[in-house]
């Protein structure tokens, strides 16, 4: 045969052989680290892996051996290979839903004595079934050995997803975690004809679970969701249990939320660990009430490659830029994103006390080791977070602890944790969140402080320095940008450093939102702590898209993301100006798909980071990397009606609102206010500009018309007045504008440039009303004594529910001791406290914003003080009103036409003095039976006073 013919035949032969589909490895078991999920099948059977293979002994029946729940999916063909020694068979015990159990052989092999041979076979099934995969032997009492079990498939079940809808009338693979009973029934159907009823639970964690081993690939991301319903009010969540070599770990997919009607629990999950057991389950926050589930779905999320053609964030800033991360972020595209954009990392939870020392002297470092190894392997700096914190500290740490015992526990913990990573972790948050600005000494009343005083801080830093003298030791806290918290922390840090406590750096967490706090607060804090000579780091930066604790978006609007981008620019402008005082900035997360703000303070969609759920750059990214790429954004500006005299003197009208800030550019900044009048728009602007140049100007563009106010010359065509101030200059003018709502304000510093610019959209509202509280001190007893006659009353007349009902006449007084007094005479002949909800009972609500900040959320010292006609008090504010809950004293008395509420409200965060203006409002709730049927305020027309201080009125302290 010629060479040509031979070659042709070879080609034809190759063409005749079909290409083999890509093989996916589903599971491997090499027994190098134990039984890896396999268990004994039959009484007396023992499994031994000490030789690195699975030795099966103690058998007395042919079916006895080793078993596991296989990662098999209906309709998929699996190939199984194993090395076996002895006469060994591999079998599947299958019980179809509603059917009888069958035993189906996968493969069998017999080796020569003392040798290994290969066992192989394939398996598939087509009906919903419960499966058990096991090795057995036809020799009833013979020992045998198994090793290197490999399960493969020509398709990839880790990408095909999984759904259960119970339409077969069965549990479809769901099983109870303990004693719960699971029943497929039409009464539990969310959609279709069947759902799953869960009853007879014995604990909060006892409920339905579904084996998903083999359905999730390590490093892949999935959406997991289920519908739940409960006849009785309770909170339900969705979690996952994973095990490796019998050690369980639990992770939350969807945090428990209040459930009554059908509620959709959904979240994303990335498998970041090797596992030999994996199941999803529904649990309750507490209790063991029954509930129902339906329509479960597990969906694979195909990763979108990270963008490689954009700047690396770490290369655009003059300091180390880092991100908080977790085990899942060390895999796949997340790892690539970290490597491209960040120069340091910090663990969100892996090095906290509960993660590293759950029981005294029992340390667990698997997570920490994996994260530190990733960082060092990729040349990243590592920040350790955190050694001592009041939260996420196991209860045993404080149980029975004397001062000496607790300080020794701190020392033991720090020596073990820091010592393990000495030389690999260069910075540690030694203490975290120890400041409480509402305490006289500025210190949080945590168990640490209650038992040891300041000594726990002294001990923590001393021991940390001894363990790793080269590490940077950080005193870390949140809200350090707010003036009161800033000063409280400053005093504590200064005191400790003066004592010789080795505090190297302060950490500013900076959990902020798209509007507050003002960027200059951040800058002020950096400059303030610079006077201590300490290093400064931003440790936990994120920018929430919400300004309050209750609002939610189904999808965050594009204009909000654009606003967030400009907010990131404003903040990073501060960081760049202060770069000589900052060594690092850490963003609290890699991308929006994993952020603590998705469940805090409530479960909602939040997008606080520079990269979105698919790891793609957002406007927030461009706000850091290249602001010229930012989309246009206009901030909302509320403009109340009002009339002022344009004469350079500050009318009281301007005191009713805070100024709107213009982002600082270089050393140029500005703030302004507007008022709408029939003749136009009044503007008052303060420009901070140290260079006194008469050619500087302020330009205000309303709609298509630009009004220019020169610093040193008369304005043309409208009335204006300018004057020099200690920090620059002030402009006041009446601009003859009509109804234009587009605003562009520019402060122009001719000598230095560039300009400070603000763009906004105006909303015109009624005038901010004001009334006066005289300086007097009444007795709080529910009686309107004569001193109250010195205060002029105001009437509640702004209806937010209904158009008639209970109303009140309201007076206010104040004392230099820091107390505001309020008297409300309520006209309401029919009173009810039948509702279980305090806000639906007949009551008076007093709203006080001590600093009159008029924000869309609440500051810590803002309060909603509710007093019912029965005298029951309830208080609303941030974080369960922790900062103000002790501020209220009240008394109530009945009258022939209703009732009187007299209240004293302590305002310790401000100094009360004549002409101070407080944000203030009063709301009267009118109840009929169990429902609120009407509500009226003095000022705020929005019905949102319990969420926002923005539309409250003003209370001026008088003489």
N, C-alpha and C positions, 0 to 999 in steps of 0.2 A: 504493500500500500504506500502510495506516495505521501510525502510530508504535507502536501497541500490538502489531500483528502483527509488525512488524520486531523489536521487543524480544523477543517470544516466540520468534521464529526464532533470534535470537542466543543466548537461553538454551538452547534445544534443541541448537544447534550446540555450545555449550560442554559440555553434558552428554554429547554424542556423542563428544567427543575424550577418549581416556583420559589420566589424569594421568601425567606422566613420572616414572619412578622417580628417587629421589635418585641423583645421579651422584657417584661417588667418584673423585678423581684418584689414580691409581696411581703415575705417574711423570711428571716433566717434565724436558726437556733444552733449555736455552736457549743453551748453549755460551758463556755469558758468562765462565765460569771454566775454560775448557778443553774437552777432548773429553768429559768427564763419563762416562767408562766406555766410550765408543764406540772401536772400534779399526779399523784398515784390514783390508779383506777382499781378499786377493790380493797377490802379490809386486809391489813397486814402487808400490803405492798409498800416497799421502800424504794426511794430514788436517791442515788448517790452520784454527785458530779465532781467528786474530789480529783478524778483523773482527767477532767476536761471533757469527758463524754458522759452520757446519761446511762447509768447502770441501773437495771430494774431487777429487784430481788423480792423474795417473800411471796411469790405467786402460788396460788393453789387451784386456779381455774384458767382455762384457755383465754377467756376474755379479759383477764386481769393484765394490767400493764401501766402505761403512762398516757395521760390524756390532756387535751387543751381545747378551748373553744376556738375554732379556726377562723381566720379572717377571710371567709368565703362570702361571695355575693351571688345571689340568684342570677342565673343566665350567663355566668362567666366560667370558662374552662380553665382549670388550674392544673399545673404540672408540679408534682412533688417528688423530690429525690432525697435520699438519706443514705448514710453509711450505717450498716447494721452488722452486728456480730451475733450469730445464733439463728434460729428459725423464727423469723419476725414477719408479721403482717401489719399493714396499715389500713384502718377501717374508719368509715364515717358512720356514726349512729345518728340517724336523721328522723325527726318527728315532725311531719307536716302539720300545719295549722289545722286543727280539727280532725286529724287523721291518725293512723297507727304508725308506730315506730318501725323503721326498717334499718338494716345494717348493710352497708354498701362498701365492697372491697375496693381500695385504691391500688394496692400493690402488695407483693410479698417477695421475700428472698431468703435464702438459707446460705450461710457462709460456712467455710471450712472451720473446724474447731480452732478458736483463738485468733481467727482472721476476721477481716471486715469485707463485706461486699456491698454493692449498690442495690438499694431498693428504689424503684421508680414507678410512677403511675400517674394517671390523670383523673380529674373529678369535676363534675358539674351537676347542678340540680336546677329545677325549673319552677318549683312551688315554694311559697313562704314556709320556712321550716326552722326548727331549732336544731343546731348541729353540735356534735361532739366528735372530735378527731382523736383516734387513739391507736397506739401500738399494742399488739397482742402477740401471742404465740400458740401454735397448735400443740406445743408441749406444755401441759398444764402447770408443771412445777419448775420449768427451766428458767434460769436467769438469762437475760439478754442485755445487749448494749446498743445504744443508738447515738449517732453523732452527725453533725453537719446536715441538719434538716433544712432544705431550701424549698420554698414555695414560690413559683413563678406563674405568670399569665401572659398570654399574647395581647391582652388589653390591660388597661390601667384602672383598677377599681378606685384608686385614690383620686381620680379625676371625674368619675362618673356620677358622683353624688349619691344621695340616699333619701328616699321619702317613705313615710308611713302615714296612711290615712284611715286605717282600720276598717276599710270598706269590705274586707273579707269576713267581718264579724269576729275577728280574732285580734290578739294583742300584737301580732306581726313582729315578734321578736323582743318586745318590751317585757321586762321582768321586774319584780319588786326587789328593792335593795335590802329589805328585811321582811317584816310581817305584812306589809301592805297587800291588799287584794286589788287586782286589775281586771276589769270587766269591760269588754267591748259591748257597747249598748247604743241604741238610737237616741236615748235621752242625753248622751254626752256628745252628740254630733255638732261640730262647728260648721262644717259643710258636708254635703252628702248625707249618708244614712247612718254612719257609725262614728263614735268617738270612744275614748277610753276613760272609764270612771275609776278613780283611785280612792280607795277607802281603807279603813282599819289600819291607818298608819300609827306607828309607835313612837316616832321622833320626827323632828323637823327635816332630817335628811332621808327619812324613809319614804320612798315613793317609786315612781317608774324610772327604769334605766334601760338603755339600749346599747348593746355592744357595737362599737364602731371600729374595733381593731381591724386594720387593713384598709379602712376607708379614708384614712388621713395619712399623708406622706410627711415625713419630717421636713420642716422648712417650708411647707406649703400652707396657704391661707384659705380659710373656709368661712362661709356664712352659715350660721347655725340658727334655726328659728323653730318656734312651736307656738301654737295657740293654747292658752290656758283659761280656765274659768273656775270660779269658786262661788258657791251659794252663800257662803259666809265670808265676811271681809277678812282678808289675810294678804300677805305679801309673798309672791312666788318668784323664783329665779331659776335660771338654767345654768348648770355647772357641768364640769367634766372631771372624771376620775381617771388618773393614769397610774400605772404601776410598772416597776421594773424590779425583778427579783423579789416580788412580794412586798416591796415598799411603796405605799400609796402616797399620792400627792393629789391635791384638789385645786382646781382653778375655776374662776368664774367666767362664764360667757356672757350672761345677762344678769345684772344685779337684781335682787328681789324688788319688785314694784307692787304697789297696792292693786289688788285684783278683785273685781266683783263680777262684771260682765266679761265677755270674751276679750282677752288681752293678748297682744302679740309680743312674745319675748324673742328678741333677736340680738345677735352680736357676732363678732368675728373671732376666730381662733386660729392660731398658728401653732402647730405641733413642733416643739423645739427640743424634744428629748427622745431618746430611745425608750420604747415601751414594749411590754409583753401583755398588757391589759389596758383597754381604753373603752370608757363608756360615758355617754352623756346621760344626765338625769335632771329631773325637776325636783326642787326642794322648796321648803318654805323658810321664811326668815326666823320663825319661831312656831311652836305649837305643832299639832298633828291633825289639823282639820282636813276633811276630804276635799278633793278638787277633780277637775276633768281636763284632759288634754286631747288635742287633735292636730292633724296636718303638720307633722314634723318634716323639716327639710334640712338636709346637709348639702351645701353647694360649694363646689370647688371654685376658687377665684384665680383665674389665670393671671400670673404676674405680668405687669406692664414694665418693660425695661426702664431703668432710670435714664434720665436725660444726660447725655454725655457732652452735649454741645453748649452747656451753660456754664457760667463761672462757678468755681468751687468756693463756697461761702467762706471757708477758712482763709482763702487767699484775698478776700476783700476787706478784711478788718485788721486793725493793728494790735490785736490781742489774741490770745488763744480762744478759739470758739469750740464749744463742746455740745454734746447732747446726752440726755438721760436715755438709757437703753435697758433692754431685757434680753433674756436668752433667745427669744424668737428673732430678735433683730440682728443676731450674729450669723444669720443664714440668708442665702439667696440675695434678692435685690435690696433688702434692708441693709445687709452688710455692705453691699456696694455703695449704697447711699452714704452710710457712715464714713466709709473709707474716702469717698470723694470730697465730702463737705465738712468734715469735722476733724479737729485735731486732738480732742479729748472726749472721754466718755465718763459717765457716772451711773451707777445702778439705781434704778428707782426703788427697789425693795430688797435686793438680794443680800445686802450687808447690814440690814437693820437687825435689831436684837432678836426679834421673833424668828427671823430667818436663819440666824447664825447660832443662837443658843436657846432653843425652845425649852430645854430643861437644864437645870443647873449643872454645869460642867460637861454637858453633852453638846458638842459643837458639830454643826453641819456646814460644810464649805463647798459642796458640789456646785451650787449656782455661782457663788463668788469666784471659785476657781475657774469655771468656764468663762466668765466674763473677763476676768483679769488676763487669762490666757489669750482670749481674742484680742484684747487691747494691746498687750505686749507683742503679740504676733503680727500686729498691723501697725506698730510704731505709734500708738496712741497714748497720750497721757491719761492717767486715771485718777478721778476724784473719789474718795471713799465717803459714802453716805449711809448711815450716820451712826455714831457710837452711842450717844446718850440722847434720848428723846422721850417725851411723856407718852407718846402714842406708839403702837406696835411694839410694846414692851410686855413680855409675858407676865402674868399675874404673880408667878412664883418669885419674881425679882423683889417684890415689895412685901410678900407674905411673911409676917413675923419678924420683919427686919428692924433692928435697932440702927442707929446711925452708923455704928462701927461695922455692922454686918453689911449694910447697904453700900457703904464706901468700899468695903472689901470686894463685894460683888462687881462693882464698877471696875475696880482695878483688875480683877481676874478676867473680866470680859475684854477689856481693852488690851491687856497683855496677850490674850489668845488671838483676838481678831487682827489687831494691828501687827502683832508679831508674825503672823502667818504671811502677811503681804509686805513685810519690811523691804524697802528697796524697790518694790514694784508699784506701790500706790504712793504717789508723791504728795497728795493733799487729802486731808480728812476734815469733814464736818464733825468736830468733836462733840459739841452740844448743839441742839437744834430746838428752836422755838421756846426759849426759856423766858422771854420777856412778856410781861403783861402791863401795858401802859396804864391800865385802870387801877393798879395797885400802888399804894404810896411809895414803895421802894422799887417799883417797876418790874417785879419778878413774878412769874407765873406760879400760882399755888398748886403745883403738881405734887405727886407723892414724893418725888425727889426732894423738892424744897421743904415740904412739910416734915420730912424725917431728918434732913441733913442741913437745911438752910443753904447758904452759898457754898458749902464745902463740897457738894457733889460736882460743882463746876470746877472748883479749884483742884479737886482730886483728878477729874477727867483730864484736864490739861497737863497736870504734872505727870501723870502716868504716861500719857501719850507722848510727851517729850522724851521721857526716859526710854520708851520702847523704840521710837524712831526719831532720833534727834534731827534728821534731815528733812522730815516731813513738815509741810506747811499746815498749821493747826488753825481751824476756822471756827468762829463763833457765828452761827447761821440763824437767820430769823426771817419771818415774813412781815409785810407791811412796814418795812423800815423806811419806805419813802414818805410815809405819813408823818407829819411833824411831831405828834405826841409820841408815837412809837419810836421815831428817830431819836428823840431826846432821852427817852427812858433807856434805850439800848446804849446810847452814847455814855450815859452816866455809869451804867453797870460795867461796860467794857473799860472805861477809864479807871474806875475804882480797882478792878481786878488787875489791870496792867500796872497800875501804880503799886500794887501789892507784890508784883513780880510774877503773876500768873502768865504763862507763856502763850498768850493769844497773838498769833502772827497776823491773822486776817479776820475781817468781818465779811459775812456773806449776806447779800441782799437777794432774797428769793425772787421777788418781782413777778408775782401772779397778778396780772393787771387785765383790764378789758379794753375794748376799742375806744373808750372815751375817758376813763378814769383809771388812776389819778392823773393829774396834769404832769406832763413830762418834766416840768421844772421842779416838781417835788423830788423826782429821781435825781436830778442834777444837784439839788440842794443837799440831799443826803450824802452823795458822793463827796461833795466839797466839805460837808460838816465832818465826816469821819476822816478825811484827809488830815485834819488838824491833830488827830491822835497819832499819826505816823504809822498807821497799820496798812497792810496790803488790803485791797478790796477786790471782791469777786461778785459777779452776778451769778447766782447758783441755780435758779429754777425758773427761768423766764418762759412765760407763755402769755398769749393775748386772747382772752375769751371773746367770742363774738356777741356775748350777752352783757347787758349792763345791770341785770338783776338776777335773782336766784330762782325765778319761776318761768320766765318766758322760754319758748322753744320754737325752733324751725323744723319743718319736715326736711327741707333742703336749705342750706344757708344761701341767701340771695347774693348774686354777683356784686351788687353795690355794697353789701356789707363786707365781702371779701376785699373789695377795692379799698374801703375805709380802713380795714385792718392792715392792708399793705402800707398805707400812708402812716398809720400808727406805728408800725415797725420802723419805718423811715425816721419818724420823729424820735423814737426811743434810741435807735442806733446813732442818730446824729448826736444825742447826748453822750453815748458811749465813746464815740470818736473824739468828741471835744475833751472828754475826761480820760482818754486812753493812758495818759501818764499816771493816772491814779488807779487804773483797773488792770489786773493781770489776766482775767479770763471772764468769759460770758458763757454760761451753759443754758441751752434751751431745753425745756423740760419735756423731751420726747423727740423721737426721730421723725415721725410723720403723724398726720391726723388719725390714722387707723388705730393708734395706741396712745390714748391720752387719758389721764385721770379725770379730766373735765367731762368725759362722756358719762360719768356716773356721779360727779360731784358738782354742785350741791344736790342736783337731782339727775336722774337719767334723761339725757337729751342729746341730740346731735350737736357736737361742738367741733370747731375746726381752728384750734388755737396756734398752730405751728406753721412753719414756712412751706411744708410739703403736704399735699392732700392725701386722701385715703389710698390713692394709687401711686404714691411716692413721686408725684409730679409737682413742679414748682408752681406756687401760688403767687398772687400779688405780694403776700408777706415775704416771700423769697426775694422778690425784686426790690422791696422796700429796704432790704439789707444790702443786696448785691449791686443793684443799679437802679436807683429811683427814677431815672429817665424812662424806664420801661413800665412804670406804674400807669394803670388806667386812671382817667380823671375821676375825681371823687369830690362830692360836695357834702359838707356836714350840715346836719339839720340845726337851724337856729330859730328858737322861739322868740318872737318879737311882740311884747305886750304893748297895748296902747298906753299913752302917757304924754304929758306936756312938761317941758322944762324951759328954763330961761337960758339962752345961749350967752353966757357972760364969763365963762371960765371958772365959775364957782360951782362946786359939786352940789347939785340939788339933792334933796332927800330921796327923790324919785329913783336916782341911780343906786341907792343903797338896798333896794328891794330885790335885786338880782346880783349874783356874782358876775364878774367880767368873763367874757369868752376869750380864751387864750389863743394867740397866734404863735405857731411853732417858731422857736428861736432859730435864727440863721446867723452863724458866727456869734457876734456880740449884740446883734440886733434882735429885739423881740417886741411884742406889743400885746395889748389886750383891749377889748372894746365891749360896748353895749349899744343896743339900738332901742328906740321907742317909736311907735307909729302914731302919727297925729294926722288930722284931716289935711293939714298943709304940707305933709311930707314925712320924712323919716329923720328923727334926731339920732345923732351918733356922738358918743363920747369914747375917745381912744387915748390910752396911755402908751407912749412909745419909750422903750428903754434903749437909749442910744447915747453913749458918753461923748460922741463927737458932736459938738455944737456947731452945726452948719445950717445957715439960713436957707440954703437951697434944698435941704431935706423936705420931704413931703409925705402926706398921707393921701392915697387915692382910694376912693370908694366908688366902685362900679355897681350900680343897681340896674339890672336889666341891660340895656344897651347904652346907658348914659354914665359917663365917668365924671365924678366930682373930685377935684384936686384941691387939697388944703395945704398950702405952703407953710413951712415952719416959720418963716420970717417975713411973710408978706401977706396982704389981704387976699381972701378968696374971691374969685370972680363969679358973680351971678347968684350967690346965695350967702346966707348969714353964717359966719364961722368965727371962732375965737381960739387962739392958741396961747399957751403960756409955758414957761420953763419949769421943770420939776427937778427934784434932786437926782433923778436917774435918767433924765432925758427931757421929753416934752409931752404936753397934753393938747389934744384938739377936741373941740366941741363944735357941732354944726347942726343946722337944720337943712337937710337936703330936699329940694322940691321934687321928690319922687312920687309917683303914683302907686300902682299896685304891683310893681315889679318884685319878683321873689328871688331872682338870681343875684347873689352877692359875691363880689370879688374885692377884697380889701388888701391893699399893698402899702406897707411901710417902707419907704425908700430912703436909704442912707447913702447919699451921693458919694461921700468920701471913701467909705469902705466897701459897701455892697457885700454880698447880694441882698436882694430884697427879702423881707418877711412877708409871706403871702398867706391869705386865708380865702377859701372858697366855700360858700354855703348856699343853702336853700332856706328862704325865710318862710315862717308860718306865723301869721298875725293872729293874736289872741287878745281877749279883753285885758284891761289894766290889772296889774298886780296890786291888790288892795292891801292896806295897812291900817292897823289900829294900835293904840298905845296902852301900855301897862304901867300904871304908877308904881312908885317904890313904897310898898307897904307890906306888912307881915300879918296875915290873918291867922286865926286858929282853925285848923282843919278838923271840923266836927259836923259838917253837913248843914251848918246854919249860916245864912248870909248875913253876917253881922255888919254894922254900920260902915266899917272900913271899906267894904266892897263898893259903897256908893261913890267912892272917889274914882272908880274905873268906869269909863263909858262903855256900855254894852254894844255888842254886835249881834246881829241875827243870823241864824242859819237859814239860807234861802236858795241854795244851789242844789237842785234836786238831781240825784244820781240814780234813784230808783223811785218810780212813781212820781206823782205831781202834788201829793198832799199827804199829811201824816204828822208824826211827832216833830216838833221843832224846839229850838232853845234860844235863850238869850245868854250870851257868853261874855264873861269879864275875865281880865287877867291882872295879876299883880306880880311884883318880883322883890326879892330880898338880896342885898349885897352878900349874904352868906352862900349864894349860889343856888337859890331855889326859885322856881317859877310856880306861881299859884294860878289855878284856873277854877272858875265857878261857872257851872252850866245849870240854868233853871229850865227844866224840860217840861214842855206842855205835852202830855200824853196820858189821857184818862184811862186807857186800857193797856195794862202791862202784862207781859208774858215772858217767862223763862223756860218754856216747854221744850225748846230745841236743844239737842245735845251740842250744837255748834254755838260758841259764844257770840259770834258775829251775827247770829240770827235771833238773838234775844234783844229785848229793849235795853239799850245801852248808849253810853257816850264814849266816843273815841277821840283822844287828844293826840295830835301829831306835832312833834317838836324836832326841828333840825337846828341844833345849837349854833352851828356855823353858817347857816343859811346857804348851803352849797348848791341847793336846787339841782340835785343829781337825779338820773333816771333809776337809780337804785337807792339803797340805804348805806350810809356810812355807819361805822360801828356805834357811834353815839347818837344816831338818829333813832327815834322811838315812836311806836304806836302804842298808846296807853289806853286800854279799854276798861271801863267801869260799868257794870250792869246796874240796873235799878235795885238789885238785891245786895249790891256791894261787892260782888265777885269781880276780881281783877284778872286781866290777861294782858300780856305784853308781847308786842311783836318787834323784831329787829333782826339784824344779821346774826347768823350762827346761833339761833335760838335765843337771841337778845342777851347774850352772855354779858355784854358790857353795861347794860342798862337795867337788868331785871330787878335790881334792888333800889331803883331810883324813885319809885312811886309810893306815895302814901295818900289814901283817899278816905272819904266818908260820904255816906249817902243818907238822905232823909226823904220821906214821902210828903207830898203836898196834896191839896184837894184837886189839883189839876195835873198832877204828874209826880215829878221827883226832882231833887236837887243833888248834883254831884259836885263835891268840892275836892280838889286834888292839889297835892304838893309834889312837884317833880324836881328832883335834884339834877343839876347840870354841872357836874364837876369838871368837864373837859374845856369849859370856857370861863372867862371872868365876866360876870355880869356887871354892867355899868351903864350909865345913862347913854342913850343913843345907840347902844348895840341893837342890831336887828336880828331876830331869830326867824327861821322858817317855821310857820305855824298854821295849823288848821284844826277844825273840830268837825266831827261827823256824828249825827244822831241816827241810830238804828231803831226802826219801828217794827215791832214783831206782832203778828197775829197768830196765836196758836204756836205751831212748830216752825213757822216760816217768817222770814223777814219780808215785809210787804212794802216798805218804803225806807228810803235813806236820803238824808240831806246834809250838805256840808256848808260851812261858812264860805269857802272859796273854791276848792278844787272841783272842777266840773267833770273830771275824767273817770271817777269811780276807781281810780288806781292809787289812791293815797297810801294803801298798805304796801305798795310795791315801789313807789317813786315819790321823791320829794319835789319833783320838778315844777309842779303846778300848785304847791301850797302857797298860802298868802304870807304876809310879813307882819311880825309883831315887834314894835319898837319899844324899848325900855325907856320910860319917861322919868320925870322927876318926882 
